[in-house]
């Protein structure tokens, strides 16, 4: 199955009360783990790469790998530029074959955010490519991730409808107390704020910083319009821990063998998140 845009996946999720997991998948091994698991569980998924994550191979090679694996496994999967830092980065990924683009100007003045997103939408819409924007800045828990702003500002529900209308984006990432990275304490989401945003806009909403969020909070967020949850640290952490444990024990110095073993806990995390979001069995032919 070819790569698909996020929009139909998210629209279906919003209409049927579940969320599509968006997994950080930056190379052949992680993409393979995502698609194998999604295929077995008949789940729609999104594979996302930020610029720092495709830096080693480049956007064209990353997209070509994703395309080939999607065809191999026949999974409903979108390929997303996550936290694009410029219109140029969005343009590069569009040319490479990404089916979805996120431009993150959330930490900049709102007029700059609107103008840049309008430009990306104008580029993406003729190609049927989905565009994600962010209003309010989702910050970082600590230094274990390169994603997100250095500080957080919450999404203003009164601004949300105008922002979506002016930009033409297909989905909106919100800041409601969530953060990127590994939470050191349980997050406290402002669900009243999320409900007001959901009432104000008709597009699917996106939750960044899924790792460490209690299941009950995930379910409540989905009920209030969240149709996509980003999952990165939950995959990177078991991969890193497995590699470190193997090498500290003097096992598998040959890197491909070590990575193959590390994929076992990564696949387990992928499976857990598919179940957590209610996406199992939701793939459409």
C-alpha positions as CSV (number, residue, x, y, z in Angstrom):
1,X,0.0,0.0,0.0
2,X,1.4,3.5,-0.8
3,X,2.0,6.1,1.8
4,X,-1.2,8.0,2.6
5,X,-1.8,11.5,4.0
6,X,-2.7,11.9,7.6
7,X,-6.0,13.7,7.1
8,X,-8.2,10.7,6.2
9,X,-6.6,8.7,9.0
10,X,-7.3,11.4,11.6
11,X,-10.7,12.2,10.3
12,X,-11.7,8.6,10.7
13,X,-10.2,8.5,14.2
14,X,-12.0,11.6,15.3
15,X,-15.3,10.3,14.0
16,X,-14.9,6.9,15.6
17,X,-13.4,7.8,19.0
18,X,-9.8,6.6,18.9
19,X,-6.4,8.1,18.1
20,X,-3.8,7.3,15.5
21,X,-0.3,6.8,17.1
22,X,2.4,8.8,15.5
23,X,5.7,7.0,16.1
24,X,9.2,8.4,15.8
25,X,10.7,6.1,13.1
26,X,14.0,7.4,11.7
27,X,15.6,4.4,10.0
28,X,14.9,1.1,8.4
29,X,14.9,-0.8,11.7
30,X,12.4,1.5,13.5
31,X,10.2,1.8,10.5
32,X,10.2,-2.0,10.1
33,X,9.2,-2.4,13.7
34,X,6.3,0.1,13.4
35,X,5.0,-1.4,10.2
36,X,5.3,-5.1,11.3
37,X,3.4,-4.4,14.5
38,X,0.8,-2.2,12.8
39,X,0.2,-4.9,10.1
40,X,-0.2,-7.6,12.7
41,X,-2.6,-5.5,14.7
42,X,-4.4,-4.0,11.7
43,X,-3.8,-0.5,13.0
44,X,-3.4,2.8,11.1
45,X,-0.1,4.5,12.0
46,X,2.0,7.5,11.3
47,X,5.8,7.5,11.0
48,X,7.4,10.8,11.8
49,X,10.9,12.2,11.5
50,X,12.2,15.6,12.6
51,X,15.1,17.2,10.8
52,X,17.5,16.1,13.4
53,X,16.3,12.5,13.0
54,X,16.8,12.3,9.2
55,X,20.0,14.3,9.3
56,X,22.1,11.1,8.9
57,X,20.5,10.0,5.7
58,X,18.5,12.9,4.3
59,X,14.8,13.4,3.6
60,X,14.8,11.7,0.1
61,X,16.4,8.5,1.4
62,X,14.2,8.5,4.5
63,X,11.1,8.9,2.3
64,X,12.3,6.2,-0.1
65,X,12.8,3.7,2.7
66,X,9.3,4.5,4.1
67,X,7.7,4.1,0.7
68,X,9.4,0.7,0.1
69,X,8.4,-0.7,3.5
70,X,4.8,0.6,3.3
71,X,4.5,-1.3,0.0
72,X,6.0,-4.4,1.5
73,X,3.6,-4.5,4.5
74,X,0.4,-3.0,3.1
75,X,-0.2,-0.9,6.2
76,X,-2.3,2.4,6.2
77,X,0.6,4.7,7.1
78,X,1.5,8.3,6.7
79,X,5.0,9.8,6.6
80,X,5.2,13.1,8.6
81,X,7.8,15.8,8.9
82,X,7.6,16.5,12.6
83,X,8.5,19.9,14.0
84,X,9.7,21.4,10.7
85,X,11.7,24.5,11.4
86,X,11.3,26.3,8.1
87,X,9.2,26.5,5.0
88,X,12.3,25.2,3.2
89,X,12.4,22.0,5.2
90,X,8.7,21.5,4.5
91,X,9.4,22.0,0.8
92,X,12.3,19.5,0.8
93,X,10.1,16.9,2.5
94,X,7.2,17.5,0.1
95,X,9.6,17.0,-2.9
96,X,11.0,13.8,-1.3
97,X,7.5,12.2,-1.0
98,X,6.4,12.9,2.6
99,X,2.6,12.8,2.8
100,X,2.2,15.1,5.8
101,X,4.0,18.2,7.1
102,X,4.2,19.9,10.4
103,X,5.6,23.3,10.6
104,X,6.4,24.4,14.1
105,X,6.5,28.2,14.5
106,X,4.6,27.9,17.8
107,X,7.3,29.8,19.8
108,X,7.3,32.7,17.3
109,X,4.8,35.6,17.1
110,X,1.4,34.4,16.0
111,X,1.4,36.4,12.8
112,X,4.7,34.7,11.7
113,X,3.2,31.3,12.6
114,X,0.1,32.1,10.5
115,X,2.0,33.4,7.5
116,X,4.4,30.4,7.4
117,X,1.6,27.9,7.7
118,X,-0.4,29.6,4.9
119,X,2.7,29.2,2.7
120,X,3.1,25.5,3.5
121,X,-0.6,24.8,3.0
122,X,-0.4,26.5,-0.4
123,X,2.4,24.2,-1.3
124,X,0.9,21.0,0.1
125,X,-2.8,21.3,-0.8
126,X,-2.4,20.7,-4.6
127,X,-0.5,17.5,-3.8
128,X,-3.1,16.3,-1.3
129,X,-0.5,16.5,1.6
130,X,-1.8,17.1,5.1
131,X,-0.5,20.0,7.1
132,X,-0.3,20.2,10.9
133,X,0.2,23.4,12.8
134,X,0.7,24.3,16.5
135,X,-0.9,27.1,18.5
136,X,0.6,27.5,22.0
137,X,4.1,26.0,22.4
138,X,4.6,22.5,23.7
139,X,7.9,22.6,25.7
140,X,10.4,20.0,26.8
141,X,10.6,18.1,30.1
142,X,14.4,18.1,30.0
143,X,17.4,17.7,27.7
144,X,16.6,14.2,26.5
145,X,14.8,15.4,23.4
146,X,15.5,17.9,20.6
147,X,11.7,18.4,20.0
148,X,9.6,21.3,21.0
149,X,10.1,24.7,22.4
150,X,12.4,25.6,25.4
151,X,9.3,26.8,27.3
152,X,5.6,26.1,27.2
153,X,2.7,28.4,26.5
154,X,-0.9,27.1,26.6
155,X,-3.2,27.2,23.6
156,X,-5.7,30.0,23.7
157,X,-9.2,28.5,22.9
158,X,-10.4,31.9,21.8
159,X,-7.6,32.1,19.2
160,X,-7.9,28.5,18.0
161,X,-10.8,28.8,15.5
162,X,-9.4,32.0,13.9
163,X,-5.9,30.3,13.7
164,X,-7.3,27.2,11.9
165,X,-9.4,29.3,9.5
166,X,-6.6,31.7,8.6
167,X,-4.0,29.0,8.1
168,X,-6.1,26.3,6.4
169,X,-4.3,23.6,8.4
170,X,-5.8,20.1,8.6
171,X,-5.0,19.4,12.2
172,X,-4.0,21.4,15.3
173,X,-1.4,20.5,17.9
174,X,-2.4,21.9,21.3
175,X,-0.5,22.8,24.5
176,X,-2.6,21.9,27.5
177,X,0.1,20.9,30.0
178,X,1.8,18.3,27.9
179,X,5.5,18.3,27.2
180,X,8.1,16.4,25.1
181,X,10.4,13.9,26.7
182,X,10.2,11.7,29.8
183,X,7.9,13.2,32.4
184,X,9.5,13.4,35.8
185,X,6.1,13.7,37.5
186,X,2.7,12.9,36.1
187,X,1.5,15.6,33.7
188,X,-1.5,17.7,34.7
189,X,-3.6,18.3,31.6
190,X,-6.1,21.2,31.4
191,X,-9.0,19.3,30.1
192,X,-11.4,22.2,30.4
193,X,-9.1,24.1,28.0
194,X,-9.0,21.1,25.7
195,X,-12.8,20.9,25.7
196,X,-13.1,24.6,24.8
197,X,-10.6,24.1,21.9
198,X,-12.5,21.1,20.6
199,X,-15.7,23.0,20.6
200,X,-14.1,25.9,18.8
201,X,-12.5,24.0,15.9
202,X,-13.7,21.3,13.6
203,X,-10.3,19.8,12.7
204,X,-8.7,16.9,14.6
205,X,-6.5,17.8,17.5
206,X,-3.0,16.5,18.2
207,X,-1.3,15.7,21.5
208,X,2.5,15.9,21.5
209,X,4.5,14.3,24.4
210,X,2.5,11.1,24.8
211,X,5.2,9.2,26.7
212,X,4.4,8.7,30.4
213,X,0.8,9.9,30.1
214,X,-1.7,7.8,32.2
215,X,-4.1,5.7,30.2
216,X,-7.1,7.4,31.7
217,X,-5.8,10.8,30.5
218,X,-5.2,9.5,27.0
219,X,-8.8,8.2,26.9
220,X,-10.2,11.4,28.2
221,X,-8.1,13.5,25.7
222,X,-9.4,11.3,22.8
223,X,-13.0,11.9,23.9
224,X,-12.3,15.7,23.7
225,X,-11.0,15.7,20.1
226,X,-7.4,14.3,20.2
227,X,-7.1,12.1,17.1
228,X,-3.3,11.8,17.0
229,X,-0.8,11.2,19.8
230,X,3.0,11.6,19.2
231,X,5.2,8.8,20.7
232,X,8.9,9.2,20.5
233,X,10.6,8.8,23.9
234,X,8.7,5.6,24.6
235,X,10.6,4.1,21.6
236,X,14.0,5.7,22.0
237,X,14.2,4.9,25.8
238,X,13.9,1.0,25.5
239,X,16.2,1.0,22.4
240,X,18.9,3.0,24.2
241,X,18.6,1.0,27.4
242,X,18.8,-2.3,25.5
243,X,21.9,-1.3,23.6
244,X,23.6,0.0,26.8
245,X,22.7,-3.2,28.7
246,X,24.0,-5.5,26.0
247,X,27.3,-3.6,25.6
248,X,27.9,-3.2,29.3
249,X,27.5,-6.9,29.6
250,X,30.0,-7.5,26.8
251,X,27.4,-8.9,24.5
252,X,26.7,-8.3,20.8
253,X,29.6,-5.9,19.9
254,X,28.5,-6.4,16.3
255,X,26.1,-3.5,16.0
256,X,23.5,-5.1,13.7
257,X,23.0,-7.9,16.2
258,X,22.6,-5.5,19.1
259,X,20.1,-3.4,17.2
260,X,18.1,-6.5,16.2
261,X,17.8,-7.5,19.9
262,X,16.9,-4.0,20.9
263,X,13.9,-4.0,18.5
264,X,12.1,-6.5,20.8
265,X,11.3,-4.0,23.5
266,X,10.6,-1.3,20.8
267,X,8.0,-3.5,19.2
268,X,6.5,-4.2,22.6
269,X,6.2,-0.4,23.2
270,X,4.6,0.1,19.8
271,X,2.0,-2.6,20.5
272,X,1.2,-1.1,23.9
273,X,0.6,2.3,22.4
274,X,-1.6,1.0,19.6
275,X,-3.8,-0.6,22.2
276,X,-3.7,2.4,24.5
277,X,-5.1,4.6,21.7
278,X,-7.8,2.2,20.6
279,X,-6.3,1.9,17.1
280,X,-6.1,-1.9,17.0
281,X,-8.3,-3.3,14.2
282,X,-9.1,0.2,12.8
283,X,-7.1,0.0,9.6
284,X,-9.3,0.3,6.5
285,X,-8.8,-1.6,3.3
